[in-house]
Amino acid sequence: MDLRFTPEELAFRDEVQAFLRDKVPRRLTDKVRHGIHLRKADHEEWHAILNAQGWLANHWPQAYGGTGWNAIQKFIFEHECALAYCPRTVPFGVNMLGPVLIKYGNEQQKRHWLPRILNGQDWWCQGYSEPGAGSDLASVKTTAQRHGEHYIVNGQKTWTTLGHHANMIFCLVRTNREAKKQEGISFLLIDMNSPGVEVRPIITLDGEHEVNEVFFTDVKVPAENLVGEENKGWTCAKYLLTYERTNIAGVGFSVAAMERLKLVASRVMKQGKPLAQDPLFAARMAKVEIDLENMKTTNLRVIAAVAGGGAPGAESSMLKIKGTEIRQELNSLMRRAMGPYALPFVHEAMEAGYTDEPLGQPEAAYAAAQYFNNRKLSIFGGSNEIQKNIISKMSLGL
């Protein structure tokens, strides 16, 4: 694979840079740059900006509102957004559910749900994990029993990211208790405003309300909200997870974090010299940068496979493992670079208007919070240990 950009690709990069410079409000990029918490309105604003440009669903077919970009264009866009400190695109609707509906949904579902994902009318969250079904996702116990033209759903989901903002949730539910675990699961779309749905917050180590528990008590769901065939939802689940794992790898986020780390390491002094000149610290920086460059190549291969009509296979699990390890190492190095300034957890530091920045480095204020929050990366989306099993089965036939 030739990783050098063509003149056309360089021109596209210039177009992306101009768009980000002219259309993305400084108040949003400043929040991302300084680690300030993004509110629901911030995410919605970024979503609307991308949709107005026609660049929101850059991996969807053009027939459904996608861009028609090739693998390199997607790669360029992701990296330029990260380097410009743009907010992340909330992935649940456009990056996860959208591809599932395009592949497995019926025409009515595509016509109804896909435009609503693009225009922001629906905010989706993911109902996969349960208290007893995380990495072993096929053990879901939330049930959906068919009664005429509706399903009645009972059960519990957990670690539901941004579920307190969502009005819709896509869920794995058990529709056949007698079948083998994977064969009795269905993929169901549920209105969060339905009677019997309750959302309870989970406060994480960084003090943030990001994830939730969701309870279903006799929730009535139209049967037309079933995606694919009943009891065949595991196929949809696996397809969606390949996209989620690729997203969790966060290549663009790591590129931006690497740039921030280099900047901080060049400013922080140790024994009269910049930390970047310390042999041990410099060696760790070099190793993670080499790993990151290698991961970029793998990321291009995965995107190219999707662009060719396939779904990410074992490569998405490889990306998930290495990508999360790289992001965690970058968080660790940033925390080490800031030294004692990164020790305390200062919740106010991640709120707009906070000005007490040690060493003039906003990174010091939230280095610890990012470090602790991102410990989850190697667990969710299927733990890294599970990903190694997947790679063994798919690549080695074990």
ROMI-605040 format. One line per 2 residues: number of its first residue (from 1); their letters; for each residue x, y, z of N, C-alpha, C. Coordinates in steps of 0.2 Angstrom, whole numbers, plus 5000, padded with zeros to 4 digits. Layout:
% residues N
NUM = A = X/Y/Z/X/Y/Z/X/Y/Z | ... $
% end
This chain:
% residues 398
1 = MD = 5004/4994/5000/5000/5000/5000/5004/5006/5000 | 5003/5011/4995/5007/5017/4995/5004/5022/4999 $
3 = LR = 5008/5024/5005/5005/5029/5010/5006/5036/5008 | 5009/5037/5003/5010/5044/5001/5004/5047/4997 $
5 = FT = 5002/5053/4999/4996/5056/4997/4997/5059/4990 | 4992/5058/4986/4992/5060/4979/4990/5067/4979 $
7 = PE = 4992/5071/4973/4990/5078/4973/4982/5079/4974 | 4978/5075/4972/4971/5075/4973/4969/5074/4981 $
9 = EL = 4973/5070/4984/4972/5069/4991/4974/5075/4995 | 4980/5078/4993/4983/5084/4996/4978/5089/4996 $
11 = AF = 4975/5090/4990/4969/5095/4989/4963/5094/4993 | 4962/5088/4994/4956/5086/4999/4958/5088/5006 $
13 = RD = 4964/5086/5008/4966/5088/5014/4966/5096/5015 | 4968/5100/5010/4967/5107/5011/4960/5109/5012 $
15 = EV = 4955/5106/5008/4948/5107/5009/4946/5106/5016 | 4948/5100/5018/4945/5099/5025/4948/5104/5030 $
17 = QA = 4954/5106/5030/4957/5110/5034/4954/5117/5034 | 4952/5119/5028/4948/5125/5027/4941/5125/5030 $
19 = FL = 4938/5120/5029/4931/5119/5032/4932/5119/5040 | 4937/5116/5043/4937/5115/5050/4939/5122/5052 $
21 = RD = 4943/5126/5049/4945/5133/5051/4940/5138/5050 | 4935/5137/5045/4930/5142/5044/4924/5140/5047 $
23 = KV = 4922/5134/5048/4915/5132/5050/4915/5130/5057 | 4920/5128/5061/4920/5125/5067/4921/5131/5072 $
25 = PR = 4916/5132/5077/4917/5138/5081/4923/5137/5086 | 4926/5142/5087/4932/5142/5092/4930/5139/5099 $
27 = RL = 4924/5141/5101/4922/5139/5108/4922/5131/5109 | 4920/5128/5103/4920/5121/5103/4927/5118/5103 $
29 = TD = 4932/5120/5099/4939/5117/5099/4942/5119/5105 | 4941/5125/5108/4944/5127/5114/4942/5122/5120 $
31 = KV = 4936/5120/5120/4934/5115/5125/4937/5109/5125 | 4938/5106/5118/4941/5100/5117/4949/5101/5119 $
33 = RH = 4952/5106/5117/4959/5107/5118/4961/5107/5126 | 4956/5111/5130/4957/5111/5137/4954/5106/5141 $
35 = GI = 4951/5101/5138/4948/5096/5142/4942/5098/5146 | 4938/5103/5143/4932/5105/5146/4926/5100/5144 $
37 = HL = 4922/5099/5149/4917/5094/5148/4912/5097/5142 | 4911/5093/5137/4906/5095/5132/4899/5093/5134 $
39 = RK = 4894/5098/5133/4887/5097/5135/4884/5094/5129 | 4877/5092/5130/4873/5089/5125/4873/5094/5119 $
41 = AD = 4872/5100/5120/4871/5105/5115/4878/5106/5111 | 4883/5105/5114/4890/5105/5110/4890/5099/5105 $
43 = HE = 4888/5093/5107/4888/5088/5103/4883/5089/5097 | 4877/5091/5099/4872/5092/5094/4874/5098/5089 $
45 = EW = 4878/5103/5091/4880/5108/5086/4886/5105/5081 | 4890/5101/5084/4895/5098/5079/4892/5093/5074 $
47 = HA = 4887/5089/5077/4883/5085/5072/4880/5089/5067 | 4877/5094/5069/4873/5098/5064/4878/5102/5059 $
49 = IL = 4884/5104/5061/4889/5107/5056/4891/5102/5051 | 4893/5096/5053/4895/5090/5049/4889/5088/5044 $
51 = NA = 4883/5088/5046/4877/5086/5042/4876/5091/5037 | 4876/5098/5039/4875/5103/5034/4880/5103/5028 $
53 = QG = 4887/5101/5030/4892/5100/5025/4891/5094/5021 | 4887/5089/5023/4886/5083/5020/4892/5078/5022 $
55 = WL = 4895/5079/5027/4901/5075/5029/4900/5071/5035 | 4894/5071/5038/4893/5067/5044/4894/5060/5043 $
57 = AN = 4890/5057/5038/4890/5049/5037/4895/5047/5032 | 4902/5049/5034/4907/5048/5028/4908/5041/5026 $
59 = HW = 4905/5036/5030/4906/5029/5028/4900/5026/5026 | 4894/5029/5025/4888/5027/5022/4888/5027/5014 $
61 = PQ = 4884/5023/5011/4884/5024/5004/4880/5031/5002 | 4882/5033/4996/4879/5040/4994/4872/5039/4994 $
63 = AY = 4869/5034/4992/4862/5033/4991/4858/5034/4998 | 4861/5034/5003/4858/5035/5010/4861/5041/5013 $
65 = GG = 4864/5045/5010/4867/5052/5012/4874/5052/5014 | 4878/5046/5012/4885/5046/5013/4889/5051/5009 $
67 = TG = 4895/5050/5010/4900/5055/5006/4903/5052/4999 | 4903/5045/4999/4906/5042/4994/4914/5043/4994 $
69 = WN = 4917/5045/5000/4924/5045/5001/4927/5038/5000 | 4933/5038/4998/4937/5032/4998/4941/5032/5005 $
71 = AI = 4945/5026/5006/4948/5025/5012/4953/5031/5014 | 4957/5033/5010/4962/5039/5011/4958/5045/5013 $
73 = QK = 4953/5047/5010/4949/5053/5012/4946/5052/5019 | 4944/5046/5021/4941/5045/5028/4947/5046/5033 $
75 = FI = 4952/5043/5031/4958/5044/5035/4960/5051/5036 | 4961/5055/5031/4963/5062/5031/4958/5066/5035 $
77 = FE = 4951/5065/5034/4946/5068/5038/4947/5067/5045 | 4947/5061/5047/4948/5059/5054/4954/5062/5058 $
79 = HE = 4960/5062/5054/4966/5065/5057/4965/5072/5058 | 4963/5076/5053/4962/5083/5053/4958/5085/5058 $
81 = CA = 4952/5082/5059/4947/5083/5064/4951/5083/5071 | 4955/5078/5072/4958/5077/5079/4963/5082/5080 $
83 = LA = 4967/5084/5075/4972/5089/5075/4970/5096/5076 | 4963/5097/5074/4960/5103/5075/4956/5104/5081 $
85 = YC = 4956/5098/5085/4953/5098/5092/4945/5099/5091 | 4943/5095/5086/4935/5095/5085/4932/5090/5090 $
87 = PR = 4926/5091/5092/4923/5086/5096/4922/5079/5093 | 4922/5074/5096/4921/5068/5093/4914/5067/5091 $
89 = TV = 4912/5064/5085/4906/5063/5083/4903/5057/5088 | 4897/5059/5091/4894/5053/5095/4892/5048/5090 $
91 = PF = 4895/5042/5092/4895/5036/5087/4889/5032/5086 | 4884/5032/5091/4879/5027/5092/4874/5027/5086 $
93 = GV = 4872/5032/5084/4868/5033/5078/4871/5032/5071 | 4876/5037/5070/4879/5037/5063/4884/5032/5062 $
95 = NM = 4888/5030/5067/4893/5025/5066/4892/5018/5067 | 4887/5017/5072/4885/5010/5074/4878/5008/5071 $
97 = LG = 4873/5011/5073/4866/5009/5070/4865/5010/5063 | 4868/5015/5060/4867/5017/5053/4869/5011/5049 $
99 = PV = 4876/5009/5049/4878/5003/5045/4874/4997/5046 | 4871/4995/5052/4867/4989/5053/4860/4990/5050 $
101 = LI = 4857/4996/5050/4851/4997/5046/4852/4996/5039 | 4857/4999/5036/4859/4999/5029/4860/4992/5027 $
103 = KY = 4863/4988/5031/4864/4981/5029/4858/4976/5030 | 4855/4977/5036/4850/4972/5039/4843/4975/5039 $
105 = GN = 4842/4981/5039/4836/4984/5040/4831/4983/5034 | 4825/4983/5034/4821/4983/5028/4820/4991/5026 $
107 = EQ = 4817/4991/5020/4817/4998/5016/4813/5003/5021 | 4808/5001/5024/4804/5005/5028/4808/5008/5034 $
109 = QK = 4812/5004/5037/4816/5006/5042/4822/5011/5040 | 4824/5009/5034/4830/5014/5032/4827/5021/5030 $
111 = RH = 4821/5021/5027/4818/5027/5025/4816/5031/5031 | 4814/5028/5037/4812/5031/5043/4818/5033/5047 $
113 = WL = 4822/5029/5049/4827/5030/5054/4833/5034/5051 | 4836/5032/5045/4842/5035/5043/4842/5042/5042 $
115 = PR = 4837/5045/5039/4836/5053/5039/4836/5056/5046 | 4833/5053/5051/4832/5055/5058/4839/5055/5061 $
117 = IL = 4843/5050/5059/4850/5050/5062/4854/5056/5060 | 4854/5057/5053/4857/5062/5050/4855/5069/5053 $
119 = NG = 4849/5071/5053/4847/5077/5055/4846/5078/5063 | 4848/5073/5066/4849/5074/5074/4842/5073/5077 $
121 = QD = 4837/5071/5074/4830/5071/5077/4830/5065/5082 | 4834/5060/5081/4835/5055/5086/4842/5055/5089 $
123 = WW = 4843/5054/5095/4849/5053/5099/4849/5046/5101 | 4854/5042/5098/4854/5035/5100/4859/5033/5105 $
125 = CQ = 4857/5028/5109/4862/5025/5114/4862/5017/5113 | 4867/5014/5116/4868/5007/5115/4866/5002/5121 $
127 = GY = 4861/4998/5120/4859/4993/5125/4862/4986/5124 | 4868/4985/5125/4872/4979/5124/4873/4976/5131 $
129 = SE = 4878/4979/5135/4880/4976/5141/4875/4976/5147 | 4875/4970/5151/4871/4969/5156/4875/4968/5162 $
131 = PG = 4873/4968/5168/4877/4966/5174/4880/4959/5174 | 4877/4954/5170/4880/4948/5169/4882/4946/5162 $
133 = AG = 4882/4951/5158/4884/4950/5151/4888/4956/5148 | 4894/4956/5149/4899/4961/5147/4903/4959/5141 $
135 = SD = 4909/4956/5143/4913/4953/5137/4909/4947/5135 | 4906/4943/5139/4902/4937/5137/4895/4940/5135 $
137 = LA = 4894/4944/5129/4888/4947/5127/4883/4943/5126 | 4884/4936/5123/4879/4932/5121/4875/4929/5127 $
139 = SV = 4877/4931/5133/4873/4929/5140/4868/4934/5142 | 4866/4939/5137/4861/4944/5139/4854/4940/5141 $
141 = KT = 4851/4943/5146/4845/4941/5149/4839/4945/5148 | 4840/4951/5146/4834/4955/5145/4830/4952/5140 $
143 = TA = 4823/4951/5141/4819/4947/5137/4814/4952/5133 | 4812/4949/5127/4807/4952/5123/4802/4947/5121 $
145 = QR = 4796/4947/5124/4791/4942/5122/4786/4945/5117 | 4785/4941/5112/4780/4944/5107/4773/4943/5109 $
147 = HG = 4769/4948/5108/4762/4948/5110/4759/4952/5104 | 4756/4948/5099/4753/4952/5093/4758/4956/5090 $
149 = EH = 4756/4962/5089/4760/4967/5085/4766/4971/5089 | 4767/4968/5096/4772/4971/5100/4776/4966/5103 $
151 = YI = 4782/4969/5106/4786/4965/5111/4785/4968/5117 | 4785/4964/5123/4786/4966/5129/4793/4965/5132 $
153 = VN = 4796/4970/5134/4803/4970/5136/4804/4971/5143 | 4808/4966/5146/4810/4967/5153/4817/4965/5154 $
155 = GQ = 4820/4969/5159/4827/4968/5160/4831/4974/5161 | 4838/4973/5161/4842/4979/5163/4848/4979/5158 $
157 = KT = 4850/4985/5157/4857/4986/5153/4861/4991/5158 | 4867/4991/5157/4872/4995/5161/4878/4997/5156 $
159 = WT = 4881/5002/5159/4886/5006/5156/4884/5009/5149 | 4878/5012/5149/4875/5014/5143/4877/5022/5143 $
161 = TL = 4882/5022/5138/4885/5029/5137/4880/5034/5135 | 4880/5040/5138/4876/5046/5136/4869/5044/5135 $
163 = GH = 4867/5038/5139/4860/5036/5138/4855/5042/5141 | 4857/5046/5146/4853/5051/5149/4852/5057/5144 $
165 = HA = 4855/5057/5138/4854/5062/5132/4849/5059/5127 | 4849/5052/5127/4846/5048/5121/4838/5048/5122 $
167 = NM = 4835/5048/5116/4828/5047/5116/4826/5040/5113 | 4832/5036/5110/4831/5030/5107/4837/5025/5109 $
169 = IF = 4836/5019/5110/4841/5014/5111/4840/5008/5107 | 4846/5006/5104/4846/4999/5101/4848/4994/5106 $
171 = CL = 4844/4988/5106/4845/4983/5111/4846/4976/5109 | 4850/4973/5112/4850/4965/5111/4846/4962/5116 $
173 = VR = 4841/4959/5114/4836/4956/5119/4835/4948/5117 | 4833/4945/5122/4832/4937/5122/4825/4936/5120 $
175 = TN = 4824/4933/5114/4818/4931/5112/4816/4924/5112 | 4821/4920/5113/4821/4912/5114/4825/4910/5119 $
177 = RE = 4822/4908/5125/4826/4906/5130/4829/4898/5129 | 4826/4895/5125/4827/4888/5124/4833/4887/5119 $
179 = AK = 4834/4891/5115/4840/4890/5110/4846/4892/5113 | 4852/4890/5109/4858/4891/5111/4859/4899/5112 $
181 = KQ = 4864/4901/5116/4864/4908/5118/4864/4913/5112 | 4868/4912/5107/4868/4916/5101/4862/4916/5097 $
183 = EG = 4859/4910/5097/4853/4909/5092/4847/4912/5095 | 4846/4914/5101/4840/4916/5104/4839/4924/5105 $
185 = IS = 4844/4927/5101/4844/4935/5103/4842/4939/5097 | 4838/4944/5098/4836/4948/5093/4838/4956/5094 $
187 = FL = 4838/4959/5089/4840/4966/5088/4834/4971/5088 | 4833/4975/5093/4827/4979/5094/4828/4986/5095 $
189 = LI = 4824/4990/5092/4824/4998/5093/4819/5000/5098 | 4821/5003/5103/4816/5005/5109/4816/5012/5110 $
191 = DM = 4810/5015/5110/4809/5022/5112/4811/5023/5120 | 4815/5027/5121/4817/5028/5128/4812/5032/5132 $
193 = NS = 4807/5035/5129/4802/5039/5132/4796/5034/5133 | 4796/5028/5132/4791/5023/5133/4790/5022/5140 $
195 = PG = 4783/5021/5142/4782/5019/5149/4786/5013/5151 | 4789/5013/5157/4793/5007/5160/4800/5007/5159 $
197 = VE = 4803/5013/5155/4810/5014/5154/4812/5018/5160 | 4818/5016/5163/4820/5021/5169/4828/5021/5168 $
199 = VR = 4831/5027/5168/4838/5028/5167/4841/5031/5174 | 4846/5027/5176/4849/5029/5183/4857/5031/5181 $
201 = PI = 4859/5036/5184/4866/5038/5182/4871/5034/5186 | 4877/5033/5183/4883/5030/5186/4888/5035/5185 $
203 = IT = 4891/5037/5191/4896/5042/5191/4903/5039/5191 | 4907/5040/5186/4914/5037/5185/4919/5040/5189 $
205 = LD = 4925/5038/5189/4931/5040/5193/4933/5047/5192 | 4931/5050/5186/4933/5057/5185/4927/5061/5187 $
207 = GE = 4922/5059/5190/4917/5063/5193/4912/5064/5188 | 4912/5061/5182/4908/5063/5176/4902/5059/5176 $
209 = HE = 4896/5061/5174/4890/5057/5172/4890/5056/5165 | 4893/5050/5163/4894/5048/5156/4890/5042/5155 $
211 = VN = 4890/5037/5159/4887/5031/5158/4881/5030/5163 | 4877/5025/5162/4870/5024/5165/4868/5017/5166 $
213 = EV = 4864/5016/5170/4860/5009/5170/4853/5011/5167 | 4850/5006/5163/4844/5007/5160/4840/5001/5162 $
215 = FF = 4834/5002/5165/4829/4997/5167/4823/4997/5162 | 4821/4991/5161/4815/4990/5157/4810/4986/5161 $
217 = TD = 4804/4989/5162/4799/4985/5165/4792/4985/5161 | 4791/4979/5158/4785/4978/5154/4784/4984/5149 $
219 = VK = 4790/4985/5145/4790/4990/5140/4787/4988/5134 | 4783/4991/5131/4779/4989/5125/4783/4992/5119 $
221 = VP = 4785/4988/5114/4789/4990/5108/4786/4987/5102 | 4784/4991/5097/4781/4989/5091/4786/4984/5087 $
223 = AE = 4782/4978/5085/4786/4973/5082/4790/4975/5076 | 4787/4981/5072/4791/4984/5067/4798/4986/5068 $
225 = NL = 4799/4987/5075/4806/4990/5077/4811/4984/5077 | 4809/4978/5075/4814/4972/5075/4818/4973/5069 $
227 = VG = 4825/4973/5070/4829/4974/5064/4832/4967/5062 | 4831/4965/5056/4833/4958/5054/4827/4953/5056 $
229 = EE = 4829/4947/5057/4825/4942/5059/4825/4941/5066 | 4819/4938/5069/4819/4937/5076/4824/4931/5077 $
231 = NK = 4827/4931/5083/4832/4926/5085/4838/4926/5080 | 4839/4931/5076/4845/4932/5072/4849/4938/5073 $
233 = GW = 4848/4941/5079/4851/4947/5081/4858/4947/5082 | 4861/4941/5084/4868/4940/5085/4872/4942/5079 $
235 = TC = 4869/4941/5073/4872/4943/5067/4873/4951/5066 | 4868/4954/5068/4868/4962/5068/4873/4964/5073 $
237 = AK = 4873/4961/5079/4877/4963/5085/4885/4962/5083 | 4886/4957/5080/4894/4956/5078/4896/4961/5073 $
239 = YL = 4891/4962/5068/4893/4967/5063/4894/4974/5066 | 4889/4976/5070/4890/4982/5074/4896/4983/5078 $
241 = LT = 4898/4977/5081/4904/4978/5086/4910/4979/5082 | 4911/4977/5075/4917/4978/5072/4918/4985/5070 $
243 = YE = 4912/4989/5069/4913/4996/5069/4914/5000/5075 | 4911/4997/5081/4912/5000/5087/4920/4999/5089 $
245 = RT = 4923/4993/5088/4929/4992/5090/4934/4996/5086 | 4933/4997/5080/4937/5001/5076/4937/5009/5078 $
247 = NI = 4931/5011/5080/4930/5018/5083/4934/5018/5089 | 4933/5013/5094/4937/5014/5100/4944/5014/5099 $
249 = AG = 4947/5011/5094/4954/5012/5093/4956/5019/5093 | 4952/5024/5090/4954/5031/5091/4960/5033/5088 $
251 = VG = 4962/5031/5082/4968/5033/5079/4969/5041/5079 | 4964/5044/5077/4964/5051/5076/4965/5054/5083 $
253 = FS = 4962/5052/5088/4963/5054/5095/4970/5053/5097 | 4973/5048/5096/4980/5046/5098/4985/5051/5094 $
255 = VA = 4983/5052/5088/4988/5057/5084/4988/5064/5088 | 4982/5066/5089/4981/5073/5093/4985/5072/5100 $
257 = AM = 4984/5067/5103/4987/5066/5110/4994/5066/5110 | 4997/5063/5104/5004/5063/5103/5007/5070/5102 $
259 = ER = 5003/5074/5098/5006/5081/5097/5006/5084/5104 | 5000/5084/5108/5000/5087/5114/5006/5085/5119 $
261 = LK = 5007/5078/5119/5012/5076/5123/5019/5079/5121 | 5021/5079/5115/5027/5082/5113/5028/5089/5115 $
263 = LV = 5022/5093/5114/5022/5100/5116/5024/5100/5124 | 5020/5097/5128/5021/5097/5135/5028/5095/5137 $
265 = AS = 5031/5089/5134/5037/5086/5136/5043/5091/5134 | 5041/5096/5129/5046/5101/5127/5046/5107/5132 $
267 = RV = 5041/5108/5136/5041/5113/5140/5042/5112/5147 | 5041/5106/5149/5042/5104/5156/5049/5102/5157 $
269 = MK = 5052/5105/5162/5060/5104/5163/5061/5099/5169 | 5066/5095/5168/5069/5090/5172/5076/5091/5173 $
271 = QG = 5079/5093/5179/5086/5094/5180/5089/5098/5175 | 5085/5104/5173/5088/5109/5169/5087/5108/5162 $
273 = KP = 5084/5102/5160/5083/5101/5153/5076/5099/5151 | 5073/5100/5145/5066/5098/5144/5065/5090/5145 $
275 = LA = 5060/5088/5147/5058/5081/5149/5059/5077/5142 | 5058/5080/5136/5059/5076/5130/5066/5074/5129 $
277 = QD = 5071/5077/5133/5078/5075/5132/5080/5070/5137 | 5075/5068/5142/5077/5063/5147/5077/5056/5143 $
279 = PL = 5082/5052/5143/5082/5046/5139/5077/5041/5141 | 5075/5040/5147/5069/5035/5148/5063/5037/5145 $
281 = FA = 5061/5044/5147/5055/5046/5144/5055/5047/5137 | 5060/5049/5134/5061/5049/5127/5060/5043/5123 $
283 = AR = 5062/5037/5127/5062/5031/5124/5055/5028/5124 | 5051/5030/5129/5044/5028/5129/5040/5032/5124 $
285 = MA = 5041/5038/5123/5038/5042/5118/5039/5039/5111 | 5046/5037/5110/5047/5035/5103/5044/5028/5102 $
287 = KV = 5043/5024/5107/5040/5017/5106/5033/5018/5105 | 5029/5023/5108/5022/5023/5107/5021/5027/5100 $
289 = EI = 5025/5031/5098/5025/5034/5092/5026/5029/5086 | 5030/5025/5087/5031/5020/5082/5025/5015/5082 $
291 = DL = 5022/5013/5087/5016/5009/5087/5011/5013/5084 | 5010/5019/5085/5005/5023/5082/5006/5024/5075 $
293 = EN = 5012/5024/5072/5013/5024/5065/5011/5018/5062 | 5012/5012/5065/5010/5006/5063/5003/5005/5063 $
295 = MK = 5000/5008/5068/4992/5007/5068/4989/5011/5063 | 4992/5016/5061/4989/5020/5055/4988/5016/5049 $
297 = TT = 4993/5012/5048/4993/5008/5042/4988/5003/5042 | 4987/4999/5048/4982/4995/5049/4975/4998/5049 $
299 = NL = 4974/5004/5051/4968/5007/5051/4966/5009/5043 | 4971/5010/5039/4969/5011/5032/4967/5005/5029 $
301 = RV = 4970/4999/5031/4968/4993/5028/4961/4991/5030 | 4959/4992/5036/4952/4991/5038/4947/4995/5035 $
303 = IA = 4949/5002/5034/4944/5006/5031/4944/5004/5023 | 4949/5002/5020/4949/5000/5013/4945/4994/5012 $
305 = AV = 4945/4989/5017/4941/4983/5017/4933/4985/5017 | 4932/4990/5021/4925/4992/5022/4922/4995/5015 $
307 = AG = 4927/5000/5013/4925/5003/5006/4924/4998/5001 | 4927/4993/5001/4927/4988/4996/4921/4983/4997 $
309 = GG = 4916/4985/5002/4910/4981/5002/4910/4976/5008 | 4916/4975/5011/4916/4970/5017/4915/4973/5023 $
311 = AP = 4916/4969/5028/4915/4972/5035/4922/4970/5039 | 4924/4975/5043/4931/4973/5047/4930/4967/5050 $
313 = GA = 4936/4963/5049/4936/4956/5052/4941/4956/5058 | 4945/4952/5058/4950/4951/5064/4954/4958/5065 $
315 = ES = 4955/4962/5059/4958/4968/5059/4955/4973/5064 | 4949/4973/5065/4945/4977/5069/4947/4976/5077 $
317 = SM = 4948/4969/5078/4950/4967/5085/4957/4969/5086 | 4961/4968/5081/4968/4970/5082/4969/4978/5083 $
319 = LK = 4965/4982/5079/4965/4989/5080/4962/4991/5087 | 4957/4987/5090/4955/4989/5096/4960/4987/5102 $
321 = IK = 4963/4982/5101/4968/4980/5106/4974/4985/5106 | 4977/4986/5100/4983/4991/5100/4981/4998/5101 $
323 = GT = 4975/5000/5098/4973/5007/5099/4972/5009/5106 | 4968/5004/5110/4967/5006/5117/4973/5006/5121 $
325 = EI = 4978/5002/5119/4984/5001/5123/4988/5008/5122 | 4988/5010/5115/4992/5016/5114/4989/5022/5117 $
327 = RQ = 4982/5023/5117/4979/5028/5120/4980/5029/5128 | 4980/5023/5131/4981/5022/5138/4989/5024/5140 $
329 = EL = 4993/5022/5135/5000/5024/5136/5001/5031/5136 | 4998/5035/5131/4999/5042/5130/4996/5045/5136 $
331 = NS = 4990/5043/5139/4987/5046/5145/4992/5045/5151 | 4995/5039/5151/5000/5038/5157/5006/5043/5156 $
333 = LM = 5009/5044/5150/5015/5048/5149/5013/5055/5150 | 5007/5057/5148/5005/5064/5150/5005/5065/5157 $
335 = RR = 5002/5061/5161/5001/5061/5168/5008/5062/5171 | 5013/5057/5169/5020/5058/5171/5023/5064/5170 $
337 = AM = 5022/5067/5164/5025/5073/5162/5023/5079/5166 | 5017/5079/5168/5014/5084/5173/5016/5083/5180 $
339 = GP = 5019/5077/5182/5021/5076/5188/5016/5077/5194 | 5018/5081/5199/5013/5082/5205/5007/5086/5203 $
341 = YA = 5007/5090/5198/5002/5094/5196/4996/5089/5193 | 4997/5083/5191/4992/5079/5189/4989/5074/5194 $
343 = LP = 4992/5075/5201/4990/5071/5206/4983/5072/5208 | 4981/5078/5209/4974/5079/5212/4969/5079/5207 $
345 = FV = 4963/5077/5209/4957/5077/5204/4953/5084/5205 | 4954/5088/5201/4951/5095/5201/4945/5095/5197 $
347 = HE = 4939/5093/5199/4933/5093/5195/4931/5100/5192 | 4932/5105/5195/4931/5112/5192/4935/5113/5186 $
349 = AM = 4941/5110/5186/4946/5111/5180/4943/5109/5173 | 4938/5105/5173/4935/5103/5167/4928/5106/5166 $
351 = EA = 4927/5112/5169/4921/5116/5168/4923/5123/5165 | 4919/5125/5161/4921/5132/5157/4922/5137/5162 $
353 = GY = 4927/5141/5161/4928/5147/5165/4934/5146/5170 | 4936/5139/5171/4942/5138/5176/4948/5141/5173 $
355 = TD = 4952/5144/5177/4958/5148/5175/4964/5146/5179 | 4964/5142/5184/4969/5140/5188/4973/5135/5185 $
357 = EP = 4978/5136/5180/4981/5131/5176/4988/5131/5178 | 4990/5126/5182/4997/5125/5184/5002/5125/5178 $
359 = LG = 5008/5128/5179/5013/5129/5174/5010/5132/5167 | 5004/5135/5167/5002/5137/5161/4999/5132/5156 $
361 = QP = 4999/5126/5159/4997/5120/5155/4990/5118/5157 | 4985/5119/5153/4978/5116/5154/4978/5109/5155 $
363 = EA = 4983/5105/5151/4983/5098/5152/4984/5095/5159 | 4988/5099/5163/4989/5097/5170/4982/5096/5174 $
365 = AY = 4978/5101/5172/4971/5101/5176/4967/5094/5175 | 4968/5091/5169/4964/5085/5168/4967/5079/5166 $
367 = AA = 4974/5079/5167/4978/5073/5165/4976/5067/5169 | 4975/5068/5176/4973/5062/5180/4966/5060/5178 $
369 = AQ = 4961/5064/5177/4955/5062/5175/4954/5058/5169 | 4958/5061/5164/4958/5057/5157/4961/5050/5158 $
371 = YF = 4967/5050/5162/4970/5043/5164/4965/5038/5167 | 4962/5040/5172/4957/5036/5175/4951/5034/5171 $
373 = NN = 4948/5039/5167/4943/5037/5163/4944/5033/5157 | 4950/5033/5155/4952/5029/5149/4955/5022/5151 $
375 = RK = 4955/5021/5157/4956/5014/5159/4951/5009/5156 | 4945/5012/5155/4939/5008/5152/4940/5006/5145 $
377 = LS = 4945/5009/5141/4945/5008/5134/4947/5001/5133 | 4951/4997/5137/4953/4991/5135/4948/4985/5138 $
379 = IF = 4942/4988/5141/4937/4983/5143/4931/4984/5139 | 4928/4990/5137/4922/4990/5134/4923/4989/5126 $
381 = GG = 4917/4987/5123/4917/4985/5116/4920/4978/5115 | 4920/4974/5121/4923/4968/5121/4930/4968/5124 $
383 = SN = 4932/4966/5129/4938/4966/5132/4944/4964/5128 | 4950/4967/5129/4956/4965/5125/4957/4958/5125 $
385 = EI = 4956/4954/5130/4957/4947/5131/4952/4944/5126 | 4946/4946/5126/4941/4943/5121/4943/4944/5114 $
387 = QK = 4946/4950/5113/4948/4951/5106/4954/4947/5104 | 4958/4945/5108/4963/4940/5106/4960/4933/5105 $
389 = NI = 4955/4931/5108/4952/4925/5106/4948/4925/5099 | 4945/4931/5098/4942/4932/5091/4948/4932/5086 $
391 = IS = 4953/4935/5087/4959/4935/5082/4961/4928/5081 | 4962/4924/5086/4964/4917/5086/4959/4913/5082 $
393 = KM = 4953/4914/5083/4948/4910/5079/4947/4912/5072 | 4947/4918/5070/4947/4921/5064/4953/4920/5059 $
395 = SL = 4959/4921/5062/4965/4921/5059/4968/4914/5059 | 4968/4911/5064/4972/4904/5065/4967/4898/5065 $
397 = GL = 4961/4899/5066/4956/4893/5066/4956/4890/5072 | 4958/4893/5078/4959/4890/5084/4952/4890/5088 $
% end
